[in-house]
Amino acid sequence: MDERVETLASRTARALADLSLAAAPGDHLGAEDDLLLRFGISRPTLRQAAKLVERDRLISIRRGIKGGYFAERPDARDAIQSLARFLRLKGATLGDVIQVTRPVSEEAAVAAAGQRGEADVERLQAFVAAIDDHDTPRALIAAEVELARLIAGMSGNPVVELVMEIGYSFGLDERGSDLYADPERRERTRAMQRSLCNAIIDGDPEVARLMMNRRSRQFDEWLRGMA
């Protein structure tokens, strides 16, 4: 491909991404003909640029009479899919992930206990009320991910949200059924969930840190036993 055209496509991709970021998700950015006039480029160049921006989940393209280019936003789960593939290709294990995410999880629990609001407390109370219903491996895996997302969201730090999403979705999807096959383990996990939630509800950051640490250590012990 001609280098000049390739450079123009890259420049157009940046302009298209900026246009999307200046709009709200779902906003109509224009029909293809509108954007051709706006950027002063050829149709092949616009479409090449659009593929780059669409790949980054900053735009979506809809065909038809009411179609066109629309603003989009990537989310943590999009990033997780790519990161998970990379980690699996590198041979990462759940133990590897927990080793890295443990300190982040502890800080998230501390932050959640220190700055939880009324709505946060209500969500945690609802989670605690339903803990005993999570009595199958599949239900407990879903509950673990839900609790991690609740705490990460309460931390107020998007980096924490991303790291914890990796920690509780990467490995549990692969080995969760084996990890929670034992009914006694499921009971132990529910008890730790309850203690962690209550510490955050009570606004006790030190106990919240302690409970998050105990959870990580317990998972490590179980994983070593499964090796």
N, C-alpha and C positions, 0 to 999 in steps of 0.2 A: 504494500500500500504506500502511496505517496506520503512522504513525511509531513508535508504541509497540511494535507487533509487530515492526517492523524492528529496533528497538533490542534487543528481547528475543532475536531471532535472533542478532544480533551477539554479545550477551553469552553466549548458549548456545554459539556457535561457539568463543569463547575458552575456555569451560569444557571443551568437548569436546576441544579441542587440548591443554589442560593435562592432561586425563585420559590422552590418548594418550602425551604426553611423559613421564608418570610411569610408564608401562608399557614393557615391552620390545617391539621390533618383532615383530608377529605375535600378540601377546597378545590374547585375547578381552576386549573392553571391556564387553560386555553385549548382550543382544538389544534390539530397539527398545523393547519394552514396559518392560524394565528401566530404560533410560535416560529414558523418559518419566516414570517414577516418581522416579528419582534427581534430575532437573532440575525436576520439577513443571511441565512445559510441555505444549502441545498437539502432536499428531503433525505437523501442517503446519510448526510452528515448528522442531521437531527436524529435520525433513527439509530445511528451508531452511538451517539451520545446518550440517547434515552436508554439504551441497553445497559450502559454503565451505571446510570443513576437508578434504574429500576432494580438492578442487582443489589444495590445498597439499600433497597427498600425506602427510597426517598420519593419515588413517584410510582403511580400505577397508571396503566394505559387501558382505556376501555374503548371498544369499537362500537359503531352504530351512530344513530342520529344524535343521541345525547352523550356521546362518548367524548374522548379527548384525554388530556393529561391531568392527573389529580395528585395533590400532595399526599404523601404517606410518611410514616415514621417507623423506623426499626424499633424493636423492643428487646428486652433482655433475652427472651427465649430464642429470638433469631440469632443473637450472638452465641448463646449456649450451644445451639446445634452445630455451628462451625467449630467452636472450641472443643466440644465433645468428640467430634470426628478427629480433630488434631490429636487430642489426648489418647484416644484409642489407637490411632496409628503409631503413636510413640510408645504404646504398651503400658500406659498409666493404669494404676489400680485404684480401687476405692480407698485403700489405705494411704496411697500417695496423696489423693485429693484431700482426705481428712487431715493429714499432717499439715497441709498448707492452709486449709480453711479454718482449722481449730481456733487460732488466735483471733481471726476475723469474726468468727461466730461469737466468741466470748465478748469482744468489744461491742458487737451488735446487741447482745443481751444487756450489757451495762448501759448502753445508750438508750435502749428501749425502756429499761426500768427508770431511767432518769428523766425521760421526756415524754412518757406515755400520756395521752390525753384521754378524755372521757370516752370517746368513740373507740380508741384502742383497747381500753379496759373492757368495754362491752364485747368487742370481738373476741378477746381472750377468754372472757367468762363464758361466752357461747361455745368456744372451742373446748374448754374444760368440761362443760356440761355434756358434751358429746363424746368425750374420750373413751368411755367404756363401750361405745358402739363400734370402735375400731378393733374388732376382734378377729380379723383375718389378715394374712400377710398383705394382700392388695389394699385393704382399707387402711392398714397402718402405714404403708408406704405413702399413700395419698395424704394421710394426716401429718406425717413427718414433713413432707414438702409444703403443705399448707402452713404449718407452724413456722417453718423456716422463712417463708415469704412474709408472714405476719410480722415476725421479729425484724427481718431485714427492712421492711417498709417503715417500721417504727423508728429505725436508726436514723432515718433522714439522709442517708448517704447512698447514692446510686452505685458507687463502687462496691460497697458492702452487699447491696442487693445482687449484683452480678456474681460476686465471688460465692455467696451463699447459695445462689441458684445452681452454680456448678456443683458445689459440695453435696447438695441434697437431691439432685436430680441425675447427675452423671452415673454414680455408682449404684444407687438404690434401684434404678431402672434395670440394671444388669444382675444384681445379686440380692436384691431386696427380698425376693420370695424365699431364698435360702436363709437369709439372715434372720427372718422373722417366722420361720417354719415352726420353731419351738414355742408352745403356748406360754411357757414361763418367761421367755424372752419378751414376748409381746406384752405380758403383764408388767415386766420390769420397765419396758419402754414407756408404757402408758403412765406408770408411776413417776418416771423422770419428766415426762411431758407436763404432768400436773404440777410437780414441784417447781419447774422452771416458769410455767405460766403464773403461778401464785406469787413467785418472787417478783416478777415484773409487775403484776397487778398491785402488789404491796409497795412498789417503788423501792425495792431493796437491791441496788446494783451489785453488791458483793455476793449475796446469795445467788443472784441471777448468773453472775460469772462462774461461781462454784458449780452450779447445776449444769451449765453449758459445758464446763470442763469435764464433769463426771460423765455426761452423755458421750462426749468424744472418746474418752478413755474406755468406756464400756464398749463402744463400737469397735475400737481397736482390738480389745481383748477377744471379742466375738470373731472378728475377721481373722485374727491369728489362729484361732481354733478351727477355722474353716479351711485354712491353707493346706 
